Amino acid sequence: MANVKSLAEAEKDLLAAKTAYEEAERKASWARSAETDALNGLNAAQKAFDAVLAEVRKSMPGASDWRATAGRSVA
């Protein structure tokens, strides 16, 4: 029976574990929010890049390969 904790020790461990979980939960929530913000920024940058590229394509002579692919995805 030497390994049995006292009620006070068990309660202390329980509260420490609860606190650790709550902190991890807050960090995970913050990380999800930061991920969403970063993805939104990436999508906005991609749209801006696509818009600039579309203008470059439109400015090319009609017979150029770039003009011929305007409006189509080029992989």
PDB file of N, CA, C, O and CB in Angstrom:
ATOM      1  N   MET A   1       0.808  -1.195   0.000  1.00  0.00           N
ATOM      2  CA  MET A   1       0.000   0.000   0.000  1.00  0.00           C
ATOM      3  C   MET A   1       0.851   1.260   0.000  1.00  0.00           C
ATOM      4  O   MET A   1       0.316   2.366   0.069  1.00  0.00           O
ATOM      5  CB  MET A   1      -0.919  -0.002   1.186  1.00  0.00           C
ATOM      6  N   ALA A   2       2.158   1.109  -0.076  1.00  0.00           N
ATOM      7  CA  ALA A   2       3.053   2.254  -0.013  1.00  0.00           C
ATOM      8  C   ALA A   2       2.928   3.144  -1.240  1.00  0.00           C
ATOM      9  O   ALA A   2       3.292   4.318  -1.173  1.00  0.00           O
ATOM     10  CB  ALA A   2       4.480   1.788   0.138  1.00  0.00           C
ATOM     11  N   ASN A   3       2.429   2.632  -2.351  1.00  0.00           N
ATOM     12  CA  ASN A   3       2.311   3.396  -3.587  1.00  0.00           C
ATOM     13  C   ASN A   3       0.995   4.171  -3.700  1.00  0.00           C
ATOM     14  O   ASN A   3       0.795   4.893  -4.677  1.00  0.00           O
ATOM     15  CB  ASN A   3       2.449   2.471  -4.762  1.00  0.00           C
ATOM     16  N   VAL A   4       0.128   4.041  -2.757  1.00  0.00           N
ATOM     17  CA  VAL A   4      -1.165   4.714  -2.791  1.00  0.00           C
ATOM     18  C   VAL A   4      -0.971   6.182  -2.411  1.00  0.00           C
ATOM     19  O   VAL A   4      -0.360   6.502  -1.392  1.00  0.00           O
ATOM     20  CB  VAL A   4      -2.182   4.020  -1.833  1.00  0.00           C
ATOM     21  N   LYS A   5      -1.505   7.063  -3.254  1.00  0.00           N
ATOM     22  CA  LYS A   5      -1.394   8.507  -3.000  1.00  0.00           C
ATOM     23  C   LYS A   5      -2.455   8.940  -2.008  1.00  0.00           C
ATOM     24  O   LYS A   5      -3.494   8.301  -1.848  1.00  0.00           O
ATOM     25  CB  LYS A   5      -1.527   9.314  -4.313  1.00  0.00           C
ATOM     26  N   SER A   6      -2.165  10.022  -1.365  1.00  0.00           N
ATOM     27  CA  SER A   6      -3.171  10.601  -0.487  1.00  0.00           C
ATOM     28  C   SER A   6      -4.201  11.323  -1.353  1.00  0.00           C
ATOM     29  O   SER A   6      -3.945  11.620  -2.520  1.00  0.00           O
ATOM     30  CB  SER A   6      -2.524  11.575   0.556  1.00  0.00           C
ATOM     31  N   LEU A   7      -5.322  11.590  -0.794  1.00  0.00           N
ATOM     32  CA  LEU A   7      -6.376  12.321  -1.495  1.00  0.00           C
ATOM     33  C   LEU A   7      -5.864  13.683  -1.949  1.00  0.00           C
ATOM     34  O   LEU A   7      -6.171  14.113  -3.061  1.00  0.00           O
ATOM     35  CB  LEU A   7      -7.614  12.488  -0.594  1.00  0.00           C
ATOM     36  N   ALA A   8      -5.106  14.354  -1.127  1.00  0.00           N
ATOM     37  CA  ALA A   8      -4.566  15.677  -1.471  1.00  0.00           C
ATOM     38  C   ALA A   8      -3.595  15.581  -2.649  1.00  0.00           C
ATOM     39  O   ALA A   8      -3.608  16.439  -3.531  1.00  0.00           O
ATOM     40  CB  ALA A   8      -3.857  16.305  -0.250  1.00  0.00           C
ATOM     41  N   GLU A   9      -2.750  14.539  -2.668  1.00  0.00           N
ATOM     42  CA  GLU A   9      -1.809  14.358  -3.780  1.00  0.00           C
ATOM     43  C   GLU A   9      -2.540  14.041  -5.085  1.00  0.00           C
ATOM     44  O   GLU A   9      -2.204  14.567  -6.146  1.00  0.00           O
ATOM     45  CB  GLU A   9      -0.812  13.238  -3.455  1.00  0.00           C
ATOM     46  N   ALA A  10      -3.540  13.179  -4.984  1.00  0.00           N
ATOM     47  CA  ALA A  10      -4.318  12.813  -6.170  1.00  0.00           C
ATOM     48  C   ALA A  10      -5.059  14.028  -6.717  1.00  0.00           C
ATOM     49  O   ALA A  10      -5.128  14.219  -7.931  1.00  0.00           O
ATOM     50  CB  ALA A  10      -5.316  11.684  -5.839  1.00  0.00           C
ATOM     51  N   GLU A  11      -5.609  14.845  -5.831  1.00  0.00           N
ATOM     52  CA  GLU A  11      -6.310  16.060  -6.260  1.00  0.00           C
ATOM     53  C   GLU A  11      -5.339  17.040  -6.917  1.00  0.00           C
ATOM     54  O   GLU A  11      -5.671  17.654  -7.931  1.00  0.00           O
ATOM     55  CB  GLU A  11      -7.013  16.731  -5.060  1.00  0.00           C
ATOM     56  N   LYS A  12      -4.165  17.187  -6.355  1.00  0.00           N
ATOM     57  CA  LYS A  12      -3.147  18.072  -6.929  1.00  0.00           C
ATOM     58  C   LYS A  12      -2.775  17.607  -8.332  1.00  0.00           C
ATOM     59  O   LYS A  12      -2.686  18.425  -9.248  1.00  0.00           O
ATOM     60  CB  LYS A  12      -1.891  18.118  -6.030  1.00  0.00           C
ATOM     61  N   ASP A  13      -2.557  16.308  -8.513  1.00  0.00           N
ATOM     62  CA  ASP A  13      -2.224  15.753  -9.832  1.00  0.00           C
ATOM     63  C   ASP A  13      -3.362  15.956 -10.830  1.00  0.00           C
ATOM     64  O   ASP A  13      -3.133  16.284 -11.994  1.00  0.00           O
ATOM     65  CB  ASP A  13      -1.897  14.261  -9.713  1.00  0.00           C
ATOM     66  N   LEU A  14      -4.586  15.755 -10.356  1.00  0.00           N
ATOM     67  CA  LEU A  14      -5.753  15.931 -11.216  1.00  0.00           C
ATOM     68  C   LEU A  14      -5.874  17.375 -11.688  1.00  0.00           C
ATOM     69  O   LEU A  14      -6.112  17.624 -12.870  1.00  0.00           O
ATOM     70  CB  LEU A  14      -7.027  15.511 -10.479  1.00  0.00           C
ATOM     71  N   LEU A  15      -5.713  18.320 -10.781  1.00  0.00           N
ATOM     72  CA  LEU A  15      -5.812  19.739 -11.146  1.00  0.00           C
ATOM     73  C   LEU A  15      -4.680  20.149 -12.092  1.00  0.00           C
ATOM     74  O   LEU A  15      -4.894  20.952 -13.000  1.00  0.00           O
ATOM     75  CB  LEU A  15      -5.784  20.619  -9.882  1.00  0.00           C
ATOM     76  N   ALA A  16      -3.482  19.603 -11.886  1.00  0.00           N
ATOM     77  CA  ALA A  16      -2.357  19.908 -12.781  1.00  0.00           C
ATOM     78  C   ALA A  16      -2.635  19.354 -14.182  1.00  0.00           C
ATOM     79  O   ALA A  16      -2.359  20.020 -15.179  1.00  0.00           O
ATOM     80  CB  ALA A  16      -1.030  19.317 -12.218  1.00  0.00           C
ATOM     81  N   ALA A  17      -3.171  18.159 -14.255  1.00  0.00           N
ATOM     82  CA  ALA A  17      -3.494  17.560 -15.551  1.00  0.00           C
ATOM     83  C   ALA A  17      -4.605  18.345 -16.248  1.00  0.00           C
ATOM     84  O   ALA A  17      -4.559  18.540 -17.463  1.00  0.00           O
ATOM     85  CB  ALA A  17      -3.913  16.088 -15.375  1.00  0.00           C
ATOM     86  N   LYS A  18      -5.591  18.789 -15.492  1.00  0.00           N
ATOM     87  CA  LYS A  18      -6.687  19.590 -16.054  1.00  0.00           C
ATOM     88  C   LYS A  18      -6.153  20.911 -16.593  1.00  0.00           C
ATOM     89  O   LYS A  18      -6.530  21.336 -17.685  1.00  0.00           O
ATOM     90  CB  LYS A  18      -7.779  19.851 -14.988  1.00  0.00           C
ATOM     91  N   THR A  19      -5.290  21.551 -15.843  1.00  0.00           N
ATOM     92  CA  THR A  19      -4.694  22.823 -16.265  1.00  0.00           C
ATOM     93  C   THR A  19      -3.869  22.628 -17.538  1.00  0.00           C
ATOM     94  O   THR A  19      -3.944  23.440 -18.460  1.00  0.00           O
ATOM     95  CB  THR A  19      -3.811  23.412 -15.138  1.00  0.00           C
ATOM     96  N   ALA A  20      -3.089  21.560 -17.586  1.00  0.00           N
ATOM     97  CA  ALA A  20      -2.268  21.271 -18.770  1.00  0.00           C
ATOM     98  C   ALA A  20      -3.159  21.035 -19.990  1.00  0.00           C
ATOM     99  O   ALA A  20      -2.857  21.510 -21.085  1.00  0.00           O
ATOM    100  CB  ALA A  20      -1.363  20.036 -18.520  1.00  0.00           C
ATOM    101  N   TYR A  21      -4.248  20.308 -19.798  1.00  0.00           N
ATOM    102  CA  TYR A  21      -5.175  20.062 -20.905  1.00  0.00           C
ATOM    103  C   TYR A  21      -5.812  21.365 -21.390  1.00  0.00           C
ATOM    104  O   TYR A  21      -5.881  21.610 -22.595  1.00  0.00           O
ATOM    105  CB  TYR A  21      -6.268  19.070 -20.475  1.00  0.00           C
ATOM    106  N   GLU A  22      -6.270  22.187 -20.472  1.00  0.00           N
ATOM    107  CA  GLU A  22      -6.914  23.446 -20.854  1.00  0.00           C
ATOM    108  C   GLU A  22      -5.949  24.361 -21.609  1.00  0.00           C
ATOM    109  O   GLU A  22      -6.348  25.035 -22.559  1.00  0.00           O
ATOM    110  CB  GLU A  22      -7.452  24.165 -19.612  1.00  0.00           C
ATOM    111  N   GLU A  23      -4.694  24.388 -21.194  1.00  0.00           N
ATOM    112  CA  GLU A  23      -3.687  25.199 -21.885  1.00  0.00           C
ATOM    113  C   GLU A  23      -3.438  24.650 -23.291  1.00  0.00           C
ATOM    114  O   GLU A  23      -3.333  25.416 -24.249  1.00  0.00           O
ATOM    115  CB  GLU A  23      -2.364  25.232 -21.077  1.00  0.00           C
ATOM    116  N   ALA A  24      -3.344  23.341 -23.411  1.00  0.00           N
ATOM    117  CA  ALA A  24      -3.150  22.725 -24.735  1.00  0.00           C
ATOM    118  C   ALA A  24      -4.352  22.995 -25.636  1.00  0.00           C
ATOM    119  O   ALA A  24      -4.194  23.223 -26.835  1.00  0.00           O
ATOM    120  CB  ALA A  24      -2.922  21.200 -24.599  1.00  0.00           C
ATOM    121  N   GLU A  25      -5.530  22.969 -25.068  1.00  0.00           N
ATOM    122  CA  GLU A  25      -6.750  23.250 -25.815  1.00  0.00           C
ATOM    123  C   GLU A  25      -6.748  24.694 -26.330  1.00  0.00           C
ATOM    124  O   GLU A  25      -7.135  24.940 -27.473  1.00  0.00           O
ATOM    125  CB  GLU A  25      -7.988  22.997 -24.934  1.00  0.00           C
ATOM    126  N   ARG A  26      -6.318  25.647 -25.502  1.00  0.00           N
ATOM    127  CA  ARG A  26      -6.221  27.057 -25.918  1.00  0.00           C
ATOM    128  C   ARG A  26      -5.203  27.216 -27.040  1.00  0.00           C
ATOM    129  O   ARG A  26      -5.448  27.926 -28.016  1.00  0.00           O
ATOM    130  CB  ARG A  26      -5.833  27.956 -24.720  1.00  0.00           C
ATOM    131  N   LYS A  27      -4.065  26.554 -26.897  1.00  0.00           N
ATOM    132  CA  LYS A  27      -3.025  26.635 -27.925  1.00  0.00           C
ATOM    133  C   LYS A  27      -3.508  26.038 -29.251  1.00  0.00           C
ATOM    134  O   LYS A  27      -3.224  26.583 -30.317  1.00  0.00           O
ATOM    135  CB  LYS A  27      -1.753  25.910 -27.452  1.00  0.00           C
ATOM    136  N   ALA A  28      -4.225  24.939 -29.185  1.00  0.00           N
ATOM    137  CA  ALA A  28      -4.754  24.310 -30.395  1.00  0.00           C
ATOM    138  C   ALA A  28      -5.764  25.224 -31.081  1.00  0.00           C
ATOM    139  O   ALA A  28      -5.781  25.327 -32.308  1.00  0.00           O
ATOM    140  CB  ALA A  28      -5.403  22.959 -30.061  1.00  0.00           C
ATOM    141  N   SER A  29      -6.596  25.879 -30.297  1.00  0.00           N
ATOM    142  CA  SER A  29      -7.574  26.813 -30.859  1.00  0.00           C
ATOM    143  C   SER A  29      -6.870  27.974 -31.547  1.00  0.00           C
ATOM    144  O   SER A  29      -7.242  28.375 -32.650  1.00  0.00           O
ATOM    145  CB  SER A  29      -8.516  27.337 -29.762  1.00  0.00           C
ATOM    146  N   TRP A  30      -5.846  28.510 -30.882  1.00  0.00           N
ATOM    147  CA  TRP A  30      -5.076  29.607 -31.478  1.00  0.00           C
ATOM    148  C   TRP A  30      -4.414  29.142 -32.764  1.00  0.00           C
ATOM    149  O   TRP A  30      -4.399  29.875 -33.753  1.00  0.00           O
ATOM    150  CB  TRP A  30      -4.012  30.134 -30.488  1.00  0.00           C
ATOM    151  N   ALA A  31      -3.867  27.932 -32.764  1.00  0.00           N
ATOM    152  CA  ALA A  31      -3.186  27.405 -33.947  1.00  0.00           C
ATOM    153  C   ALA A  31      -4.167  27.230 -35.109  1.00  0.00           C
ATOM    154  O   ALA A  31      -3.818  27.524 -36.252  1.00  0.00           O
ATOM    155  CB  ALA A  31      -2.506  26.064 -33.621  1.00  0.00           C
ATOM    156  N   ARG A  32      -5.372  26.761 -34.840  1.00  0.00           N
ATOM    157  CA  ARG A  32      -6.384  26.623 -35.903  1.00  0.00           C
ATOM    158  C   ARG A  32      -6.728  27.988 -36.490  1.00  0.00           C
ATOM    159  O   ARG A  32      -6.873  28.131 -37.704  1.00  0.00           O
ATOM    160  CB  ARG A  32      -7.665  25.939 -35.358  1.00  0.00           C
ATOM    161  N   SER A  33      -6.857  28.980 -35.627  1.00  0.00           N
ATOM    162  CA  SER A  33      -7.164  30.331 -36.088  1.00  0.00           C
ATOM    163  C   SER A  33      -6.018  30.896 -36.929  1.00  0.00           C
ATOM    164  O   SER A  33      -6.252  31.513 -37.968  1.00  0.00           O
ATOM    165  CB  SER A  33      -7.447  31.250 -34.892  1.00  0.00           C
ATOM    166  N   ALA A  34      -4.780  30.684 -36.475  1.00  0.00           N
ATOM    167  CA  ALA A  34      -3.613  31.161 -37.221  1.00  0.00           C
ATOM    168  C   ALA A  34      -3.513  30.453 -38.566  1.00  0.00           C
ATOM    169  O   ALA A  34      -3.153  31.069 -39.569  1.00  0.00           O
ATOM    170  CB  ALA A  34      -2.323  30.945 -36.408  1.00  0.00           C
ATOM    171  N   GLU A  35      -3.826  29.172 -38.591  1.00  0.00           N
ATOM    172  CA  GLU A  35      -3.792  28.413 -39.845  1.00  0.00           C
ATOM    173  C   GLU A  35      -4.819  28.962 -40.832  1.00  0.00           C
ATOM    174  O   GLU A  35      -4.518  29.128 -42.014  1.00  0.00           O
ATOM    175  CB  GLU A  35      -4.057  26.914 -39.580  1.00  0.00           C
ATOM    176  N   THR A  36      -6.014  29.242 -40.357  1.00  0.00           N
ATOM    177  CA  THR A  36      -7.064  29.797 -41.220  1.00  0.00           C
ATOM    178  C   THR A  36      -6.653  31.156 -41.759  1.00  0.00           C
ATOM    179  O   THR A  36      -6.841  31.438 -42.942  1.00  0.00           O
ATOM    180  CB  THR A  36      -8.392  29.913 -40.455  1.00  0.00           C
ATOM    181  N   ASP A  37      -6.094  32.000 -40.903  1.00  0.00           N
ATOM    182  CA  ASP A  37      -5.631  33.326 -41.347  1.00  0.00           C
ATOM    183  C   ASP A  37      -4.534  33.197 -42.405  1.00  0.00           C
ATOM    184  O   ASP A  37      -4.538  33.922 -43.400  1.00  0.00           O
ATOM    185  CB  ASP A  37      -5.110  34.147 -40.145  1.00  0.00           C
ATOM    186  N   ALA A  38      -3.601  32.277 -42.190  1.00  0.00           N
ATOM    187  CA  ALA A  38      -2.509  32.078 -43.144  1.00  0.00           C
ATOM    188  C   ALA A  38      -3.042  31.553 -44.476  1.00  0.00           C
ATOM    189  O   ALA A  38      -2.582  31.982 -45.534  1.00  0.00           O
ATOM    190  CB  ALA A  38      -1.463  31.106 -42.569  1.00  0.00           C
ATOM    191  N   LEU A  39      -3.991  30.642 -44.438  1.00  0.00           N
ATOM    192  CA  LEU A  39      -4.579  30.107 -45.671  1.00  0.00           C
ATOM    193  C   LEU A  39      -5.339  31.192 -46.420  1.00  0.00           C
ATOM    194  O   LEU A  39      -5.269  31.264 -47.647  1.00  0.00           O
ATOM    195  CB  LEU A  39      -5.516  28.926 -45.357  1.00  0.00           C
ATOM    196  N   ASN A  40      -6.059  32.030 -45.699  1.00  0.00           N
ATOM    197  CA  ASN A  40      -6.763  33.142 -46.346  1.00  0.00           C
ATOM    198  C   ASN A  40      -5.779  34.089 -47.018  1.00  0.00           C
ATOM    199  O   ASN A  40      -6.035  34.572 -48.121  1.00  0.00           O
ATOM    200  CB  ASN A  40      -7.617  33.908 -45.324  1.00  0.00           C
ATOM    201  N   GLY A  41      -4.654  34.357 -46.360  1.00  0.00           N
ATOM    202  CA  GLY A  41      -3.623  35.201 -46.953  1.00  0.00           C
ATOM    203  C   GLY A  41      -3.020  34.568 -48.195  1.00  0.00           C
ATOM    204  O   GLY A  41      -2.781  35.247 -49.194  1.00  0.00           O
ATOM    205  N   LEU A  42      -2.775  33.268 -48.132  1.00  0.00           N
ATOM    206  CA  LEU A  42      -2.250  32.540 -49.291  1.00  0.00           C
ATOM    207  C   LEU A  42      -3.226  32.607 -50.459  1.00  0.00           C
ATOM    208  O   LEU A  42      -2.818  32.874 -51.590  1.00  0.00           O
ATOM    209  CB  LEU A  42      -1.964  31.075 -48.923  1.00  0.00           C
ATOM    210  N   ASN A  43      -4.487  32.371 -50.204  1.00  0.00           N
ATOM    211  CA  ASN A  43      -5.489  32.423 -51.271  1.00  0.00           C
ATOM    212  C   ASN A  43      -5.584  33.809 -51.892  1.00  0.00           C
ATOM    213  O   ASN A  43      -5.718  33.933 -53.109  1.00  0.00           O
ATOM    214  CB  ASN A  43      -6.850  32.005 -50.736  1.00  0.00           C
ATOM    215  N   ALA A  44      -5.517  34.850 -51.071  1.00  0.00           N
ATOM    216  CA  ALA A  44      -5.560  36.219 -51.594  1.00  0.00           C
ATOM    217  C   ALA A  44      -4.333  36.500 -52.461  1.00  0.00           C
ATOM    218  O   ALA A  44      -4.449  37.117 -53.520  1.00  0.00           O
ATOM    219  CB  ALA A  44      -5.642  37.239 -50.438  1.00  0.00           C
ATOM    220  N   ALA A  45      -3.164  36.050 -52.015  1.00  0.00           N
ATOM    221  CA  ALA A  45      -1.938  36.255 -52.797  1.00  0.00           C
ATOM    222  C   ALA A  45      -2.001  35.495 -54.119  1.00  0.00           C
ATOM    223  O   ALA A  45      -1.551  36.002 -55.146  1.00  0.00           O
ATOM    224  CB  ALA A  45      -0.702  35.810 -51.992  1.00  0.00           C
ATOM    225  N   GLN A  46      -2.551  34.294 -54.101  1.00  0.00           N
ATOM    226  CA  GLN A  46      -2.684  33.516 -55.338  1.00  0.00           C
ATOM    227  C   GLN A  46      -3.630  34.208 -56.323  1.00  0.00           C
ATOM    228  O   GLN A  46      -3.355  34.251 -57.522  1.00  0.00           O
ATOM    229  CB  GLN A  46      -3.194  32.094 -55.025  1.00  0.00           C
ATOM    230  N   LYS A  47      -4.733  34.743 -55.823  1.00  0.00           N
ATOM    231  CA  LYS A  47      -5.670  35.451 -56.690  1.00  0.00           C
ATOM    232  C   LYS A  47      -5.017  36.686 -57.298  1.00  0.00           C
ATOM    233  O   LYS A  47      -5.205  36.972 -58.480  1.00  0.00           O
ATOM    234  CB  LYS A  47      -6.928  35.847 -55.910  1.00  0.00           C
ATOM    235  N   ALA A  48      -4.250  37.417 -56.494  1.00  0.00           N
ATOM    236  CA  ALA A  48      -3.556  38.594 -56.999  1.00  0.00           C
ATOM    237  C   ALA A  48      -2.521  38.197 -58.047  1.00  0.00           C
ATOM    238  O   ALA A  48      -2.390  38.860 -59.076  1.00  0.00           O
ATOM    239  CB  ALA A  48      -2.887  39.359 -55.850  1.00  0.00           C
ATOM    240  N   PHE A  49      -1.791  37.122 -57.788  1.00  0.00           N
ATOM    241  CA  PHE A  49      -0.803  36.622 -58.743  1.00  0.00           C
ATOM    242  C   PHE A  49      -1.485  36.225 -60.050  1.00  0.00           C
ATOM    243  O   PHE A  49      -1.013  36.573 -61.132  1.00  0.00           O
ATOM    244  CB  PHE A  49      -0.033  35.421 -58.151  1.00  0.00           C
ATOM    245  N   ASP A  50      -2.594  35.498 -59.947  1.00  0.00           N
ATOM    246  CA  ASP A  50      -3.339  35.087 -61.135  1.00  0.00           C
ATOM    247  C   ASP A  50      -3.831  36.296 -61.931  1.00  0.00           C
ATOM    248  O   ASP A  50      -3.810  36.275 -63.162  1.00  0.00           O
ATOM    249  CB  ASP A  50      -4.523  34.206 -60.737  1.00  0.00           C
ATOM    250  N   ALA A  51      -4.269  37.339 -61.247  1.00  0.00           N
ATOM    251  CA  ALA A  51      -4.760  38.545 -61.927  1.00  0.00           C
ATOM    252  C   ALA A  51      -3.628  39.224 -62.694  1.00  0.00           C
ATOM    253  O   ALA A  51      -3.819  39.661 -63.829  1.00  0.00           O
ATOM    254  CB  ALA A  51      -5.381  39.532 -60.909  1.00  0.00           C
ATOM    255  N   VAL A  52      -2.454  39.313 -62.079  1.00  0.00           N
ATOM    256  CA  VAL A  52      -1.305  39.920 -62.761  1.00  0.00           C
ATOM    257  C   VAL A  52      -0.911  39.076 -63.965  1.00  0.00           C
ATOM    258  O   VAL A  52      -0.651  39.607 -65.045  1.00  0.00           O
ATOM    259  CB  VAL A  52      -0.105  40.072 -61.793  1.00  0.00           C
ATOM    260  N   LEU A  53      -0.869  37.776 -63.778  1.00  0.00           N
ATOM    261  CA  LEU A  53      -0.511  36.879 -64.887  1.00  0.00           C
ATOM    262  C   LEU A  53      -1.519  36.985 -66.023  1.00  0.00           C
ATOM    263  O   LEU A  53      -1.134  36.950 -67.191  1.00  0.00           O
ATOM    264  CB  LEU A  53      -0.424  35.425 -64.397  1.00  0.00           C
ATOM    265  N   ALA A  54      -2.788  37.112 -65.703  1.00  0.00           N
ATOM    266  CA  ALA A  54      -3.817  37.261 -66.740  1.00  0.00           C
ATOM    267  C   ALA A  54      -3.588  38.541 -67.551  1.00  0.00           C
ATOM    268  O   ALA A  54      -3.759  38.546 -68.770  1.00  0.00           O
ATOM    269  CB  ALA A  54      -5.228  37.278 -66.103  1.00  0.00           C
ATOM    270  N   GLU A  55      -3.201  39.627 -66.868  1.00  0.00           N
ATOM    271  CA  GLU A  55      -2.919  40.885 -67.572  1.00  0.00           C
ATOM    272  C   GLU A  55      -1.701  40.745 -68.487  1.00  0.00           C
ATOM    273  O   GLU A  55      -1.694  41.271 -69.600  1.00  0.00           O
ATOM    274  CB  GLU A  55      -2.688  42.025 -66.562  1.00  0.00           C
ATOM    275  N   VAL A  56      -0.678  40.038 -68.019  1.00  0.00           N
ATOM    276  CA  VAL A  56       0.505  39.807 -68.851  1.00  0.00           C
ATOM    277  C   VAL A  56       0.117  39.004 -70.092  1.00  0.00           C
ATOM    278  O   VAL A  56       0.526  39.335 -71.205  1.00  0.00           O
ATOM    279  CB  VAL A  56       1.609  39.066 -68.047  1.00  0.00           C
ATOM    280  N   ARG A  57      -0.660  37.965 -69.897  1.00  0.00           N
ATOM    281  CA  ARG A  57      -1.091  37.135 -71.033  1.00  0.00           C
ATOM    282  C   ARG A  57      -1.883  37.969 -72.042  1.00  0.00           C
ATOM    283  O   ARG A  57      -1.680  37.858 -73.251  1.00  0.00           O
ATOM    284  CB  ARG A  57      -1.946  35.942 -70.541  1.00  0.00           C
ATOM    285  N   LYS A  58      -2.789  38.807 -71.525  1.00  0.00           N
ATOM    286  CA  LYS A  58      -3.615  39.627 -72.430  1.00  0.00           C
ATOM    287  C   LYS A  58      -2.770  40.639 -73.198  1.00  0.00           C
ATOM    288  O   LYS A  58      -3.141  41.058 -74.294  1.00  0.00           O
ATOM    289  CB  LYS A  58      -4.707  40.360 -71.639  1.00  0.00           C
ATOM    290  N   SER A  59      -1.641  41.029 -72.625  1.00  0.00           N
ATOM    291  CA  SER A  59      -0.810  42.029 -73.277  1.00  0.00           C
ATOM    292  C   SER A  59       0.094  41.434 -74.366  1.00  0.00           C
ATOM    293  O   SER A  59       0.746  42.172 -75.104  1.00  0.00           O
ATOM    294  CB  SER A  59       0.034  42.734 -72.244  1.00  0.00           C
ATOM    295  N   MET A  60       0.131  40.123 -74.462  1.00  0.00           N
ATOM    296  CA  MET A  60       0.980  39.463 -75.454  1.00  0.00           C
ATOM    297  C   MET A  60       0.308  39.495 -76.828  1.00  0.00           C
ATOM    298  O   MET A  60      -0.918  39.564 -76.913  1.00  0.00           O
ATOM    299  CB  MET A  60       1.278  38.002 -75.033  1.00  0.00           C
ATOM    300  N   PRO A  61       1.104  39.446 -77.907  1.00  0.00           N
ATOM    301  CA  PRO A  61       0.527  39.404 -79.250  1.00  0.00           C
ATOM    302  C   PRO A  61      -0.395  38.191 -79.404  1.00  0.00           C
ATOM    303  O   PRO A  61      -0.179  37.152 -78.781  1.00  0.00           O
ATOM    304  CB  PRO A  61       1.644  39.367 -80.315  1.00  0.00           C
ATOM    305  N   GLY A  62      -1.401  38.335 -80.222  1.00  0.00           N
ATOM    306  CA  GLY A  62      -2.412  37.284 -80.398  1.00  0.00           C
ATOM    307  C   GLY A  62      -1.854  35.936 -80.817  1.00  0.00           C
ATOM    308  O   GLY A  62      -2.430  34.904 -80.473  1.00  0.00           O
ATOM    309  N   ALA A  63      -0.746  35.916 -81.554  1.00  0.00           N
ATOM    310  CA  ALA A  63      -0.182  34.661 -82.039  1.00  0.00           C
ATOM    311  C   ALA A  63       0.764  34.006 -81.031  1.00  0.00           C
ATOM    312  O   ALA A  63       1.230  32.892 -81.267  1.00  0.00           O
ATOM    313  CB  ALA A  63       0.549  34.901 -83.336  1.00  0.00           C
ATOM    314  N   SER A  64       1.055  34.676 -79.914  1.00  0.00           N
ATOM    315  CA  SER A  64       2.014  34.109 -78.956  1.00  0.00           C
ATOM    316  C   SER A  64       1.393  32.942 -78.192  1.00  0.00           C
ATOM    317  O   SER A  64       0.174  32.844 -78.045  1.00  0.00           O
ATOM    318  CB  SER A  64       2.494  35.193 -77.967  1.00  0.00           C
ATOM    319  N   ASP A  65       2.262  32.071 -77.718  1.00  0.00           N
ATOM    320  CA  ASP A  65       1.776  30.933 -76.933  1.00  0.00           C
ATOM    321  C   ASP A  65       1.071  31.388 -75.654  1.00  0.00           C
ATOM    322  O   ASP A  65       0.081  30.785 -75.241  1.00  0.00           O
ATOM    323  CB  ASP A  65       2.937  29.998 -76.583  1.00  0.00           C
ATOM    324  N   TRP A  66       1.585  32.461 -75.023  1.00  0.00           N
ATOM    325  CA  TRP A  66       0.963  32.919 -73.806  1.00  0.00           C
ATOM    326  C   TRP A  66      -0.442  33.439 -74.060  1.00  0.00           C
ATOM    327  O   TRP A  66      -1.345  33.180 -73.266  1.00  0.00           O
ATOM    328  CB  TRP A  66       1.805  33.987 -73.163  1.00  0.00           C
ATOM    329  N   ARG A  67      -0.642  34.156 -75.134  1.00  0.00           N
ATOM    330  CA  ARG A  67      -1.969  34.693 -75.463  1.00  0.00           C
ATOM    331  C   ARG A  67      -2.907  33.551 -75.778  1.00  0.00           C
ATOM    332  O   ARG A  67      -4.079  33.584 -75.404  1.00  0.00           O
ATOM    333  CB  ARG A  67      -1.899  35.680 -76.655  1.00  0.00           C
ATOM    334  N   ALA A  68      -2.395  32.523 -76.475  1.00  0.00           N
ATOM    335  CA  ALA A  68      -3.223  31.374 -76.855  1.00  0.00           C
ATOM    336  C   ALA A  68      -3.713  30.594 -75.639  1.00  0.00           C
ATOM    337  O   ALA A  68      -4.743  29.923 -75.703  1.00  0.00           O
ATOM    338  CB  ALA A  68      -2.440  30.447 -77.777  1.00  0.00           C
ATOM    339  N   THR A  69      -2.973  30.682 -74.522  1.00  0.00           N
ATOM    340  CA  THR A  69      -3.379  29.950 -73.323  1.00  0.00           C
ATOM    341  C   THR A  69      -4.125  30.822 -72.319  1.00  0.00           C
ATOM    342  O   THR A  69      -4.427  30.360 -71.219  1.00  0.00           O
ATOM    343  CB  THR A  69      -2.169  29.346 -72.659  1.00  0.00           C
ATOM    344  N   ALA A  70      -4.427  32.063 -72.668  1.00  0.00           N
ATOM    345  CA  ALA A  70      -5.141  32.956 -71.758  1.00  0.00           C
ATOM    346  C   ALA A  70      -6.472  32.320 -71.375  1.00  0.00           C
ATOM    347  O   ALA A  70      -7.227  31.866 -72.235  1.00  0.00           O
ATOM    348  CB  ALA A  70      -5.362  34.353 -72.405  1.00  0.00           C
ATOM    349  N   GLY A  71      -6.744  32.294 -70.100  1.00  0.00           N
ATOM    350  CA  GLY A  71      -8.003  31.728 -69.601  1.00  0.00           C
ATOM    351  C   GLY A  71      -7.921  30.237 -69.338  1.00  0.00           C
ATOM    352  O   GLY A  71      -8.865  29.657 -68.802  1.00  0.00           O
ATOM    353  N   ARG A  72      -6.806  29.597 -69.705  1.00  0.00           N
ATOM    354  CA  ARG A  72      -6.629  28.163 -69.430  1.00  0.00           C
ATOM    355  C   ARG A  72      -5.493  27.992 -68.451  1.00  0.00           C
ATOM    356  O   ARG A  72      -4.545  28.777 -68.436  1.00  0.00           O
ATOM    357  CB  ARG A  72      -6.352  27.359 -70.734  1.00  0.00           C
ATOM    358  N   SER A  73      -5.591  26.981 -67.649  1.00  0.00           N
ATOM    359  CA  SER A  73      -4.526  26.670 -66.693  1.00  0.00           C
ATOM    360  C   SER A  73      -3.345  26.054 -67.422  1.00  0.00           C
ATOM    361  O   SER A  73      -3.512  25.186 -68.279  1.00  0.00           O
ATOM    362  CB  SER A  73      -5.034  25.717 -65.587  1.00  0.00           C
ATOM    363  N   VAL A  74      -2.167  26.507 -67.077  1.00  0.00           N
ATOM    364  CA  VAL A  74      -0.956  25.969 -67.684  1.00  0.00           C
ATOM    365  C   VAL A  74      -0.183  25.262 -66.578  1.00  0.00           C
ATOM    366  O   VAL A  74       0.233  25.888 -65.603  1.00  0.00           O
ATOM    367  CB  VAL A  74      -0.089  27.098 -68.371  1.00  0.00           C
ATOM    368  N   ALA A  75       0.007  23.958 -66.736  1.00  0.00           N
ATOM    369  CA  ALA A  75       0.705  23.188 -65.687  1.00  0.00           C
ATOM    370  C   ALA A  75       2.160  23.015 -66.023  1.00  0.00           C
ATOM    371  O   ALA A  75       2.900  22.397 -65.259  1.00  0.00           O
ATOM    372  CB  ALA A  75       0.059  21.818 -65.492  1.00  0.00           C
TER     373      ALA A  75
END
